């Protein structure tokens, strides 16, 4: 029995004592939520049955929520009416260490009543020192493709259509006045002052609303870290410690099993040898 316990302890020690997910807790995903449906009353957002966002008004974007990585069911319901009143639903998947925007948006201009719930994964690639990444998320149904430019200056992001998330561009950290322009044109349909671009962060500029209402878009911004090391440890996502493979633990367990089998098969010969020794004595 002592030998068996020793072998069991040895097998477990090969894998670090317990699975890596239990040791590290794992890294979750950063998720921001947007109510991008014009004239929509405030909404509650449920993730896997839990009330996660309460009373999100049109044109608002949340801070990033640190949520468990993996598959998730997202439901959107009128504020205070409960999960059974949900009018939008989507099953999505979030990878550990990644950043996402989830938005309720109006349908295309020919079907504005068909609201949609969509998910976009943000770019978290490397940026030069003291720089961040800027992307454009275009969710204004009646607005043609747009460019984003520095005020009276160069275009940063070009020709992004409805429902699209642009490629990212690295921008030196600082405060910028940005213009939203119809693609290829110089006249701005919206000017946003004092947009902070932060080093080592993704700044996603979100254009929403109906351009036809007053000839102006509405713009909000969402920020996410570029490095998964900046994310909080949720205790529920997959581990990211470099020791997540189960092979060492399994090999130790296999060795233990082989030892036990050998002990069983070899027990009778050993008993016979001991009996022979006693007889000769």
C-alpha positions in Angstrom: 0.0 0.0 0.0 2.9 2.3 0.9 4.4 1.6 -2.5 1.2 2.3 -4.3 0.8 5.7 -2.6 4.4 6.6 -3.4 3.9 5.8 -7.0 0.7 7.8 -7.1 2.4 10.8 -5.6 5.2 10.5 -8.1 2.8 10.3 -11.1 1.0 13.4 -9.9 4.2 15.3 -9.4 5.1 14.8 -13.0 2.1 16.9 -14.0 2.7 19.6 -11.4 0.3 18.2 -8.7 -2.9 19.1 -10.5 -4.1 20.2 -14.0 -2.7 23.6 -15.0 -6.2 25.1 -15.4 -6.7 24.5 -11.7 -3.4 26.0 -10.8 -3.5 29.2 -12.9 -7.2 29.8 -13.1 -6.8 30.7 -16.7 -7.2 33.9 -18.7 -10.6 35.2 -19.9 -11.6 37.4 -22.7 -12.3 41.2 -22.7 -15.8 41.9 -24.1 -17.5 45.3 -24.7 -21.2 45.7 -25.4 -22.8 48.3 -27.6 -26.5 49.3 -28.0 -26.3 50.4 -31.6 -30.0 50.3 -32.6 -31.4 53.9 -33.1 -34.5 54.6 -31.0 -34.1 51.4 -29.1 -35.0 51.7 -25.4 -32.3 50.7 -22.9 -31.6 47.0 -22.8 -30.3 44.4 -20.4 -27.8 41.9 -21.6 -27.5 38.3 -20.3 -24.5 36.1 -20.8 -25.1 32.4 -20.2 -28.2 33.3 -18.2 -26.5 35.8 -16.0 -27.5 39.5 -16.1 -24.2 41.1 -17.2 -25.2 44.6 -18.4 -28.2 46.5 -17.1 -29.9 49.5 -18.7 -27.6 50.0 -21.7 -29.0 53.0 -23.6 -28.7 53.5 -27.4 -25.3 54.9 -28.3 -23.6 53.6 -25.2 -20.7 51.3 -25.0 -19.7 49.5 -21.8 -16.3 49.1 -20.4 -14.6 45.8 -21.2 -16.0 42.9 -19.2 -13.6 40.1 -18.2 -15.6 37.0 -19.1 -14.7 33.3 -19.2 -13.3 32.1 -22.5 -15.3 29.6 -24.5 -18.8 29.3 -25.9 -21.3 31.8 -24.6 -25.0 32.5 -25.2 -25.8 36.2 -25.3 -29.4 37.5 -25.0 -30.7 41.1 -25.2 -33.9 42.0 -23.5 -35.8 45.3 -22.7 -34.6 46.7 -19.5 -36.2 45.2 -16.5 -38.4 42.7 -18.4 -36.3 39.6 -17.7 -34.5 37.1 -19.7 -37.7 35.6 -21.1 -38.4 38.8 -22.9 -35.2 38.6 -24.9 -35.6 39.8 -28.5 -32.0 39.1 -29.7 -29.9 36.0 -29.1 -26.6 34.8 -30.3 -24.3 31.9 -29.5 -20.7 33.0 -29.8 -17.2 32.0 -28.8 -14.5 34.0 -27.1 -10.9 32.9 -27.1 -8.7 33.3 -24.0 -6.7 36.6 -24.0 -8.7 38.0 -27.0 -10.8 41.2 -27.1 -14.3 41.5 -28.6 -17.1 44.0 -29.3 -20.7 42.6 -29.2 -23.3 45.0 -30.6 -27.0 45.1 -31.2 -27.4 46.9 -34.5 -30.2 47.8 -36.9 -30.6 45.8 -40.0 -29.4 47.0 -43.4 -31.1 50.1 -44.8 -33.6 48.1 -46.8 -34.6 46.0 -43.7 -34.1 48.4 -40.7 -36.6 46.4 -38.6 -34.4 43.3 -38.7 -32.2 43.9 -35.7 -29.0 41.9 -35.5 -26.6 40.9 -32.7 -23.0 40.6 -33.9 -19.6 39.9 -32.6 -16.2 41.3 -33.8 -12.8 40.2 -32.6 -10.4 43.2 -32.2 -6.8 43.3 -33.4 -4.3 42.9 -30.5 -1.2 42.7 -32.6 2.1 44.4 -31.7 2.4 48.2 -31.9 5.6 50.3 -31.9 6.8 51.7 -28.6 4.5 54.4 -27.2 1.8 53.6 -29.8 -1.6 52.0 -29.9 -3.8 50.4 -32.6 -6.9 52.1 -34.1 -9.7 50.4 -35.8 -13.1 51.5 -37.1 -16.4 49.5 -36.5 -19.1 50.8 -38.9 -22.6 50.0 -37.7 -24.6 52.9 -39.2 -27.1 51.2 -41.6 -27.7 54.1 -44.0 -24.1 55.4 -44.2 -22.0 54.3 -47.2 -18.4 53.2 -46.8 -16.4 55.7 -44.8 -12.8 56.8 -44.2 -11.3 57.9 -40.8 -8.8 60.7 -41.0 -7.0 63.0 -38.7 -8.7 66.4 -38.9 -7.6 68.2 -42.0 -5.0 65.5 -42.4 -4.2 62.0 -43.7 -6.6 59.1 -43.9 -5.9 56.5 -41.3 -8.5 54.0 -42.2 -10.2 53.7 -45.6 -13.3 52.3 -47.2 -15.0 50.5 -44.4 -18.6 49.4 -45.1 -21.6 48.8 -42.9 -21.1 45.9 -40.5 -17.4 45.8 -41.1 -14.5 46.1 -38.7 -11.5 47.7 -40.4 -7.9 46.6 -40.3 -5.9 48.2 -37.6 -3.3 51.0 -37.9 -0.6 51.9 -35.4 -0.9 55.4 -34.1 1.4 57.3 -31.8 -0.2 57.8 -28.4 -1.9 61.1 -27.8 -5.2 63.0 -28.3 -6.5 63.3 -31.8 -9.4 65.0 -33.5 -10.8 62.4 -36.0 -13.0 62.9 -39.0 -15.5 60.4 -40.5 -15.7 60.9 -44.2 -17.5 59.2 -47.1 -14.9 56.9 -48.7 -12.7 58.8 -51.0 -14.1 62.3 -50.1 -12.7 65.1 -48.0 -15.9 66.4 -46.4 -16.5 65.1 -42.9 -19.9 63.7 -41.8 -18.7 63.7 -38.2 -15.8 65.2 -36.3 -14.8 63.8 -33.0 -12.5 65.8 -30.8 -10.0 64.6 -28.2 -10.0 60.9 -29.0 -7.2 59.5 -26.8 -5.0 56.9 -28.4 -3.2 55.0 -25.6 0.0 53.1 -25.8 -0.4 49.3 -25.8 -4.1 49.5 -26.3 -6.6 49.0 -29.1 -8.9 52.0 -29.7 -11.9 51.0 -31.7 -13.9 53.9 -33.1 -17.5 52.9 -33.5 -19.7 54.9 -35.9 -23.5 54.4 -35.4 -26.9 56.0 -35.9 -28.7 57.0 -39.1 -26.8 59.6 -41.2 -30.2 60.6 -42.7 -31.5 61.9 -39.4 -29.4 65.1 -39.3 -26.5 64.4 -41.6 -24.3 63.4 -38.6 -23.0 60.1 -37.3 -22.6 59.3 -33.7 -19.3 58.0 -32.5 -18.2 56.1 -29.4 -14.9 54.4 -28.6 -13.9 51.2 -26.9 -10.5 50.3 -25.5 -8.9 46.9 -25.0 -5.4 45.8 -24.1 -3.1 44.5 -26.7 -1.4 42.0 -24.5 -3.2 39.1 -22.8 -0.8 39.6 -19.9 -2.9 42.8 -19.1 -6.1 40.7 -18.7 -7.3 39.7 -15.3 -7.3 36.1 -14.2 -10.9 34.9 -14.3 -10.4 31.5 -12.7 -12.6 29.9 -15.3 -10.9 30.1 -18.7 -8.3 27.7 -20.0 -4.8 28.0 -18.5 -2.1 29.8 -20.3 1.0 28.7 -18.3 2.9 26.6 -20.8 2.0 23.5 -18.9 -1.6 22.9 -20.1 -0.8 19.7 -22.0 -2.0 16.6 -20.1 0.7 14.3 -21.4 3.1 14.4 -18.5 0.3 13.6 -16.0 -1.0 10.8 -18.3 2.4 9.3 -18.7 2.8 9.2 -15.0 -0.6 7.6 -14.5 0.3 5.1 -17.2 3.5 4.2 -15.4 1.5 3.7 -12.2 -1.0 1.5 -14.0 1.8 -0.6 -15.5 3.4 -0.9 -12.0 0.2 -2.1 -10.5 -0.4 -4.7 -13.2 3.2 -5.9 -12.8 2.7 -6.2 -9.1 -0.5 -8.2 -9.6 1.0 -10.6 -12.2 4.1 -11.0 -10.1 2.5 -11.6 -6.8 2.1 -15.4 -7.1 5.8 -16.1 -8.0 6.9 -13.9 -5.2 4.7 -15.7 -2.7 6.1 -19.1 -4.0 9.7 -17.9 -3.6 9.0 -16.8 0.0 7.3 -20.1 0.8 10.3 -22.0 -0.6 12.6 -19.9 1.6 10.6 -20.7 4.7 10.5 -24.5 3.8 14.3 -24.6 3.4 14.8 -22.8 6.7 
